[in-house]
Amino acid sequence: MDWIEKIRACFETDSVFYTGHAIYEMRNEELGQISDKEVYETICGGEVIEKYLYDKPYPSVLTFGKTAEGRPLHVVCAYNKEENLVIVITAYCPHPDLWIDYRRRKQ
């Protein structure tokens, strides 16, 4: 099972924890608040665009996807293998000046 499948499976079973940082960023996103539903939609239709395998205490990934309404979002998640739990670290609207197709960082 690959990263996005593990993350999706955790979202399907409600094995998700939002960090305080994620909650703050979602509530204070400059382009409008991000809901839990939008994070779920992003994960379900999204893809892993960067992997941070050496993050501690758990490896994490940057995902990109769009909400049902077409809003592009990035969600950074860590995966706790022992507890089969996804930890949402942050979620934000990627700025088009910083990203190519919201998938690759501009140089």
HELIX and SHEET records of a PDB file:
HELIX    1   1 TRP A    3  GLU A   12  1                                  10    
HELIX    2   2 GLY A   20  ARG A   27  1                                   8    
HELIX    3   3 ASP A   36  GLY A   45  1                                  10    
SHEET    1   A 5 VAL A  16  TYR A  18  0                                        
SHEET    2   A 5 LEU A  85  TYR A  92  1                                        
SHEET    3   A 5 PRO A  72  ASN A  80 -1                                        
SHEET    4   A 5 SER A  60  LYS A  66 -1                                        
SHEET    5   A 5 GLU A  47  TYR A  52 -1                                        
SHEET    1   B 2 TRP A  99  ILE A 100  0                                        
SHEET    2   B 2 ARG A 104  ARG A 105 -1                                        
END                                                                             
